Amino acid sequence: MKIGFIGLGNMGAPMAANLANAGHDVTGFDMAEVAIDGVTMAQSAAEAATGRDVVITMLPNGQILRSVADQVIPVMQKGAVLLDCSTVDVESARAVAAQATDAGLLALDAPVSGGTGGATAGTLTFMVGGDGEGFKIASELFDIMGQKAVHCGASGNGQAAKICNNMILGATMIVTCEAFALADKLGLDRQAMFDVVSTSSGYSWSMNAYCPAPGVGPKSPADNGYQPGFAAELMLKDLRLAQQAAEAADADTPLGQAACKLYAQFVEQEDGKGRDFSAMLPRFEKRGHS
């Protein structure tokens, strides 16, 4: 396919490289100067999108997505797929999808899970909302960039799935870190704690696959000084998107709200910025009961 790829940062660059390595004709654009083997660089987003079968965007927020959409939708050929892989607010995703549909395009919102490691390895999970025919066309690309793609329904539902998933993840990581800190103060060995919880009713992805305690369980960012696999500030972004969506939908999410407040304190008032979101554990180690 002829693919335009806009947004070649830590996630977008390896995703575009994987598509090029698979033999697709990829033209890319980023505001920064970027060079990627196999990817032809354009001078603008519109140039990268012109004449492409699929245009993929990987952008920081909904405002930038709307701005890029204004540039690329008018130059895209009818029947082409606009595939947004950013994590943005549901309202922006649905607004851009409506704009693309009105222009005769097939629109998909497809945020990803798997981080930079998954982007490089081609093992991302895509949560996809939008046009069913567009999903069929993009499936070949999902297979290259990831290991799984789930069609979640109408436009915006990919974003909805992403923020609901990460609201669960943020809350479960916090309570996992709290439990390790409590176990320490009760004299319970961390390995014993892991051995019990990972095979009992308290098991979770945060415990079993991404354990926040160094030297316990599978290797995770905790074993690398909490260098981010998924940065705390990105978790905060997703939790804020979840709370924005909850307010718009009149949904009661007290634990999601509490997790959002804790990550905001961790990132903006403490030392969480630039650290993995599992670095909540050393934070709780230092704190007493309040």
CORURKA-V171192 format. One record per helix or strand of 2 or more residues. SS is the DSSP state (~ for helix, > for strand). FROM is the first residue (numbers start at 0). TO is the last residue. If there is no record, write none. Layout:
BEGIN
SS&FROM&TO ; SS&FROM&TO
END
This chain:
BEGIN
>&1&5 ; ~&11&20 ; >&24&28 ; >&38&40 ; ~&44&48 ; >&53&56 ; ~&61&74 ; >&80&83 ; ~&89&101 ; >&105&112 ; ~&114&120 ; >&123&129 ; ~&131&144 ; >&145&152 ; ~&156&184 ; ~&189&196 ; ~&204&207 ; ~&220&223 ; ~&231&248 ; ~&253&267 ; >&274&275 ; ~&276&284
END
